[in-house]
Amino acid sequence: MNWAIPHSALAPDLVASRLVTGLWQVADMERDRAPLDLQQTSAVLADYARSGFDTFDMADHYGSAELIAGQLLARARAGELGACQPLAFTKWCPTPGPMTPAIVRHGVQTSRQRLGVDCIDLLQLHWWSFEHPGYLDALHELARLREEGLVRHLGVTNFDAAHLDLIASHGIPVLTNQVSFSILDRRAAGALSDVCTRHGIRLLAYGTLAGGLLSERWLGATDPGIDALPDWSKMKYRRFIDAIGGWRVFQDVLTALAQVAQRHQVSIANVANHWVLQQSAVACALIGVRPGERDHRADNARVFGFALDASDYALLAPALAGTHAVPGDCGDEYRRPPFLTASGDLTHHLARQTRAYRAEAVPGKARRHRVSSGSRWEPIAGYSRAVRDGDRIYVSGTTATHGEDTVVAPGDAAAQTTYILDKISASLSALGACLEDVVMTRIYLADASDCAAVARVHGQYFGAIRPANVLLEVGRLVGDYRVEIEAEAIASAPVPTDS
């Protein structure tokens, strides 16, 4: 049966189903057993594609998902799907580190081989820590591979508003950003949607059903606790429920959704997905599938058969008002506490990642270490990006310079501030400190009209820390820079041994 699912033109040559079939649960299905049978599972996906659910999302680490999708695409080329030509969106999730052209090309080539395609429909980059600026190198190289025809379009996943704005302002041709977005997790409805509107970027929303918890099955249910939940997806979104206020608050939302669903004679899942799809920046909602185990296509297709009206929003409003906002911005759940992931705390995982910079001891100065960032001016002018003497750290005036001399986001003071503060954070990290240890920042603006934009970004990083601050308009800054920032900190830990 074909349910004629509506499609969204992400680009003239990329028209995707508004309900994308997510394959991340393939990894969960394979967790305690052998890999899924490629032919049998691809046959299940072929049924999805023929019935109108013809767009599939996966990643390089979703178990056998890319291989299964590769078999599906082979079936399409062989004519088994008739006129249906499914799309395969995938993600590349490298460990932060130097992103040479060879490393980036290898990552893309690996996915191309698994999918059995010459050109990947949408390649999305996930980046674990913005302290490491290698994501710009990765995206620049991916843009070159797009020009070569190896990738049709580029996207990112779990980028917050500030960093999505940064890469767009820097000229990276990003089409989409895939983030958690649901009636429980409404972070993407704010600043991130504003950035998308400004730059013409579309959101791909995942977690729209909270791993299946937004359904009749859980309405009125006793809290099972996270350890009793049957799969990774529900374990992950149970943590989101704690973040918004706990199981009782969640039940209030479910009850309100059920009332709206009853008005329209649809399911709770239909209402939850419809709410997300009505958000202005959202192009598609991802619904996870467990191929061969569960099939909710008939119900999901009903998402487009009704419309929410003012009475519906009035029913939902009191329950939503009783929820806490999920902390931070989109993607923060992977980068800082509280870690809202299936496995919980990612501190050890993040600690093992390559630092952007390394400290070196200063000869003849037992208590002194310094950090260089690779700017060509540091050796020419004879200075360090940061110096630690005892427990005191001094960070030099820092501009949005990437590598030796690339100016990041020329003309955009806010985007440059984001890059600068990441660079300062990385310098502190190499010396045994963090942003919480900063006691003073000094900001120099080329134009005082940028004051508000720069201040807002500074507040995003330091709002809970509140260091002393000086902000000045200066005659001009050297180079095509709108802002320069220096900082002082008092270290709370020794210089890392891996430095």
C-alpha positions in Angstrom: 0.0 0.0 0.0 1.2 3.5 -0.8 0.3 6.1 1.8 1.4 9.1 -0.4 3.5 10.6 2.3 4.2 14.3 1.7 7.7 15.3 0.7 9.9 18.3 1.3 12.2 19.9 -1.2 15.4 20.3 0.9 17.0 21.4 -2.4 15.9 21.3 -6.0 17.6 17.9 -6.4 16.9 16.5 -3.0 13.2 15.9 -2.2 12.8 13.9 1.0 9.8 12.3 2.7 8.6 14.5 5.6 8.7 11.3 7.7 12.2 9.9 7.4 12.8 6.3 8.5 15.7 6.3 11.1 17.9 3.3 11.3 19.8 4.0 14.5 18.0 1.2 16.3 19.7 -1.3 14.0 22.7 -1.0 16.3 20.5 -1.7 19.3 19.0 -4.8 17.6 22.5 -6.1 16.9 23.8 -5.3 20.4 23.4 -8.8 21.8 23.2 -10.9 18.6 24.7 -11.4 15.2 24.3 -8.7 12.5 20.9 -8.6 10.8 20.5 -10.4 7.6 21.2 -7.9 4.9 18.8 -9.3 2.3 15.9 -9.9 4.6 16.3 -6.5 6.3 16.7 -4.6 3.1 13.5 -6.4 1.8 11.7 -4.8 4.8 13.0 -1.4 3.9 12.0 -2.0 0.3 8.4 -2.3 1.6 8.8 1.0 3.4 10.0 2.7 0.3 7.3 1.4 -1.9 4.6 2.5 0.6 5.9 6.1 0.5 8.4 6.0 3.4 11.3 6.3 0.9 13.9 8.3 2.8 16.3 6.6 5.2 18.7 8.1 7.8 21.7 6.3 9.3 25.3 6.8 10.4 28.7 5.1 10.0 28.3 3.6 13.5 24.7 2.4 13.4 25.7 -1.2 13.2 25.0 -2.7 9.8 22.6 0.2 8.8 24.7 1.5 5.9 25.2 -2.1 4.5 21.4 -2.8 4.7 20.7 0.5 3.0 23.2 -0.4 0.3 21.3 -3.6 -0.4 18.1 -1.5 -0.6 19.6 0.9 -3.1 20.9 -2.1 -5.1 17.3 -3.4 -5.2 16.1 -0.1 -6.6 18.8 -0.1 -9.3 17.7 -3.6 -10.3 14.1 -2.3 -10.8 12.6 -4.1 -7.8 11.1 -0.9 -6.5 9.6 0.3 -9.7 9.7 4.0 -10.1 10.6 4.5 -6.4 14.1 5.8 -5.9 14.9 5.8 -2.1 17.2 8.4 -0.6 20.0 7.4 1.9 21.1 10.1 4.4 24.2 9.1 6.5 26.4 10.7 9.0 30.2 10.8 9.5 31.1 10.9 13.2 35.0 11.2 13.4 37.0 11.6 16.6 38.1 15.2 16.8 41.6 15.6 15.6 43.5 16.9 12.5 41.2 16.6 9.6 43.5 16.2 6.6 42.0 15.8 3.1 43.0 12.1 3.2 41.2 11.4 6.5 38.0 13.1 5.3 38.1 11.4 1.9 38.5 8.1 3.6 35.5 8.6 5.8 33.3 9.5 2.8 34.8 6.7 0.8 33.9 4.1 3.5 30.3 5.2 3.5 30.1 5.2 -0.3 31.4 1.7 -0.4 28.9 0.4 2.2 26.1 2.1 0.5 27.3 1.0 -3.0 26.9 4.5 -4.5 29.0 7.0 -6.4 27.4 9.9 -4.7 25.9 10.1 -1.1 22.6 11.9 -1.1 23.2 13.8 2.2 26.4 13.5 4.2 26.0 14.9 7.8 29.0 15.7 10.0 28.8 15.1 13.8 31.5 16.8 15.9 32.0 15.9 19.5 33.9 19.0 20.9 33.9 22.5 19.4 37.1 23.2 21.4 38.8 21.3 18.6 38.5 23.5 15.4 39.1 20.6 13.1 35.4 20.6 12.1 36.1 23.6 9.9 38.8 21.6 8.0 36.4 18.6 7.8 33.6 20.8 6.4 35.9 22.6 3.9 37.1 19.2 2.6 33.5 17.8 2.4 32.6 20.9 0.4 35.4 20.0 -2.0 34.1 16.4 -2.3 30.7 17.8 -3.0 32.1 19.8 -5.9 33.7 16.5 -7.1 30.3 14.8 -7.1 31.0 12.4 -4.3 28.4 14.0 -2.0 25.2 15.7 -3.2 24.6 17.8 -0.2 26.1 18.5 3.2 24.5 18.6 6.6 25.5 18.6 10.2 24.1 16.9 13.3 23.7 18.3 16.8 25.2 21.7 16.1 24.0 24.4 18.5 22.7 27.8 17.3 26.1 29.6 17.7 28.1 27.0 15.8 25.6 26.5 13.1 25.7 30.3 12.6 29.5 30.2 12.6 29.8 27.7 9.8 27.1 29.3 7.7 28.7 32.7 8.2 32.0 31.2 7.2 30.5 30.1 3.9 30.1 26.4 4.4 27.2 25.2 2.1 25.2 23.4 4.8 21.7 22.3 3.9 20.5 20.7 7.1 21.1 20.3 10.8 19.7 17.2 12.5 18.8 17.7 16.2 16.6 16.4 19.0 13.3 18.2 18.7 10.0 17.1 20.4 7.2 18.4 22.4 9.3 17.5 25.4 12.6 18.9 24.1 11.7 22.3 22.6 15.3 23.8 22.5 15.4 23.9 18.7 12.3 26.2 18.6 14.4 29.2 19.8 17.7 30.6 18.7 18.5 27.6 16.5 15.3 28.1 14.4 16.2 31.8 14.1 19.7 30.8 12.7 18.1 28.4 10.3 15.7 31.0 9.0 18.5 33.5 8.5 20.7 31.1 6.5 18.1 29.0 4.8 19.0 25.8 6.7 16.4 23.1 7.4 16.1 21.0 10.6 15.8 17.3 10.5 14.1 16.5 13.9 14.8 13.2 15.7 13.5 12.1 19.1 10.0 13.3 18.1 8.4 10.4 19.9 11.0 10.2 22.7 12.0 6.7 21.6 8.4 5.5 21.7 7.6 6.8 25.1 5.1 9.4 23.6 2.4 6.7 23.0 -0.7 5.3 24.6 1.4 2.4 26.0 2.9 4.7 28.6 -0.1 6.8 29.4 -0.9 6.2 33.1 2.0 3.7 33.5 4.0 3.5 36.6 7.6 4.8 36.2 9.6 1.7 35.2 13.0 3.3 36.0 15.7 3.6 33.4 17.2 0.2 34.0 14.0 -1.6 33.2 13.5 -0.1 29.8 13.9 -2.5 26.9 16.1 -0.5 24.5 18.7 2.2 24.1 16.3 4.7 22.7 13.9 4.6 25.6 16.8 4.7 28.0 18.1 7.9 26.4 14.8 9.7 26.4 14.0 8.6 30.0 16.9 10.9 30.9 15.1 13.7 29.0 12.0 13.1 31.1 14.1 13.5 34.2 15.4 16.8 32.8 12.0 18.3 32.2 10.7 17.4 35.7 10.2 13.7 36.0 7.7 11.0 35.4 4.7 12.9 36.8 5.3 15.9 34.6 5.7 13.6 31.7 2.4 12.0 32.5 0.8 15.4 32.5 2.1 16.0 28.9 0.9 12.5 27.8 -2.5 13.2 29.2 -2.8 16.5 27.3 -1.6 14.8 24.1 -4.2 12.1 24.6 -7.0 14.7 25.0 -5.9 16.3 21.7 -5.6 12.9 20.0 -9.1 12.0 21.1 -10.5 15.3 19.6 -9.0 14.3 16.2 -9.4 10.5 16.5 -5.7 9.9 16.0 -2.9 8.6 18.2 -0.7 10.3 20.7 2.2 9.7 18.4 0.4 11.4 15.6 -0.2 14.5 17.6 3.5 14.6 18.9 4.8 14.3 15.3 2.4 16.8 13.9 3.4 19.3 16.6 7.1 19.0 15.5 6.3 19.1 11.7 4.4 22.4 12.2 7.6 24.1 13.5 8.7 26.6 10.9 12.3 25.4 10.5 11.5 21.7 10.5 11.6 20.0 7.1 11.3 16.3 8.2 10.7 14.2 11.3 12.7 11.1 11.8 10.9 8.0 13.2 13.0 5.1 14.3 12.3 1.6 13.0 13.2 -1.8 14.2 13.1 -3.6 10.8 11.2 -6.9 11.0 10.1 -6.3 14.6 7.6 -3.4 14.6 5.7 -1.6 11.9 3.9 1.6 12.6 3.6 2.9 9.0 -0.2 2.8 8.9 -0.5 4.9 12.1 2.4 7.3 11.1 0.8 8.0 7.8 -2.2 9.6 9.7 0.1 12.5 10.8 -1.0 14.4 7.8 -4.7 13.8 8.0 -5.6 16.5 10.6 -4.5 20.0 11.8 -3.9 21.3 15.2 -6.0 24.4 16.0 -6.1 27.0 18.8 -8.2 24.7 21.0 -5.6 22.0 20.8 -2.8 24.3 21.7 -4.9 25.6 24.6 -5.2 22.0 25.9 -1.4 21.5 25.6 -0.3 24.8 27.1 -0.8 24.1 30.8 1.1 20.7 30.7 3.9 22.3 28.7 4.1 25.2 31.1 4.7 22.7 33.9 7.9 21.3 32.3 11.4 22.5 32.8 13.4 23.4 29.7 16.0 20.8 28.7 19.4 22.3 29.8 21.6 24.1 27.3 21.3 24.2 23.5 20.8 21.5 21.0 23.6 18.9 21.1 24.8 19.9 24.6 23.6 16.5 25.8 26.6 15.0 24.1 29.2 17.5 25.2 28.5 18.5 28.9 26.5 17.5 31.9 23.7 16.5 32.3 24.6 13.9 29.6 21.2 12.9 28.2 22.4 9.9 26.2 21.5 6.2 26.2 24.7 5.4 28.1 24.6 8.4 30.4 27.9 10.1 31.5 30.3 10.7 28.6 33.0 12.3 30.6 35.5 9.5 30.1 34.7 9.4 26.4 35.3 13.1 25.9 38.5 13.0 28.1 40.1 10.5 25.7 39.7 12.8 22.7 42.6 14.6 21.1 43.2 18.1 22.6 43.3 21.0 20.1 46.5 22.3 21.7 49.3 20.9 23.8 51.3 22.7 26.5 55.0 22.7 26.6 57.4 23.5 29.5 59.3 26.8 29.2 63.0 26.1 29.5 64.5 27.4 32.6 61.1 28.2 34.2 60.0 25.3 36.4 56.5 26.7 37.0 55.8 28.0 33.5 54.1 26.3 30.5 52.9 27.8 27.3 50.6 26.9 24.4 50.8 27.7 20.7 47.8 27.6 18.4 49.6 27.4 15.0 49.0 31.0 14.0 51.9 32.1 11.8 52.2 35.3 13.8 53.1 33.5 17.1 56.7 32.7 16.1 57.1 35.9 14.0 56.1 38.2 16.9 57.5 35.9 19.6 54.4 35.3 21.8 52.3 32.4 23.0 48.6 31.8 22.7 48.6 31.3 26.5 51.1 31.1 29.3 50.7 29.4 32.7 52.9 30.6 35.6 52.1 28.7 38.7 48.4 28.6 38.9 47.9 31.8 37.0 47.0 31.7 33.2 47.2 34.5 30.8 45.6 34.1 27.4 46.8 36.5 24.7 44.5 38.7 22.6 42.7 36.1 20.5 41.1 36.6 17.1 39.1 34.2 14.9 42.1 32.9 13.1 41.9 29.3 11.9 45.2 27.5 11.3 48.0 29.8 10.2 46.0 32.7 8.8 42.4 31.9 7.8 39.9 34.5 9.0 36.8 32.8 10.3 33.4 34.4 9.3 34.8 37.7 8.1 32.5 40.6 9.0 30.4 38.6 11.5 31.4 39.7 15.1 29.1 37.1 16.8 30.4 34.2 14.8 34.0 35.3 15.4 33.3 35.6 19.2 32.1 32.0 19.2 35.2 30.8 17.5 37.5 32.9 19.8 35.9 31.6 23.0 36.3 28.0 21.8 39.9 28.8 21.1 40.4 30.3 24.6 38.7 27.3 26.1 41.0 24.9 24.3 44.0 26.9 25.4 42.9 26.7 29.0 42.2 23.0 28.7 45.8 22.3 27.5 47.0 24.1 30.7 44.8 22.4 33.2 42.0 25.0 33.4 38.5 25.6 32.0 36.2 28.5 31.4 34.9 28.2 35.0 38.4 29.2 36.1 38.4 32.5 34.1 38.5 35.6 36.4 38.9 38.3 33.7 38.1 38.9 30.0 38.9 41.9 27.9 37.0 42.5 24.7 38.2 44.8 21.9 35.7 45.8 19.2 36.5 47.3 15.8 33.0 48.8 15.9 30.9 49.5 19.0 27.7 48.6 17.1 28.8 45.0 17.5 28.6 45.3 21.3 25.2 43.6 21.8 25.9 40.7 19.5 29.3 40.0 21.0 28.0 40.4 24.6 25.2 37.8 23.9 27.8 35.2 22.8 30.0 36.1 25.8 27.0 35.6 28.0 26.3 32.1 26.6 29.8 31.0 27.6 30.2 33.0 30.9 26.6 33.6 32.1 27.0 31.3 35.0 30.7 32.2 35.7 30.5 36.0 35.6 34.2 36.9 35.4 35.3 40.5 35.6 35.2 42.1 32.1 36.4 45.1 30.1 34.9 46.0 26.7 36.5 48.7 24.5 36.0 50.0 21.0 39.5 50.5 19.5 40.6 52.5 16.5 40.9 49.3 14.4 42.0 45.7 14.6 44.8 44.3 12.5 43.3 42.2 9.7 39.7 41.4 8.8 38.5 41.0 12.4 35.6 42.5 14.2 36.6 41.4 17.7 39.6 40.3 19.8 39.5 38.8 23.3 42.0 38.1 26.0 41.5 36.3 29.3 43.0 35.5 32.6 42.3 32.4 34.7 43.4 30.7 37.9 44.0 27.1 37.2 42.2 24.5 39.4 44.2 21.5 38.2 47.8 20.6 37.2 48.9 20.8 33.6 47.6 17.6 31.9 50.2 14.9 31.5 49.1 14.3 27.9 50.2 17.8 27.1 
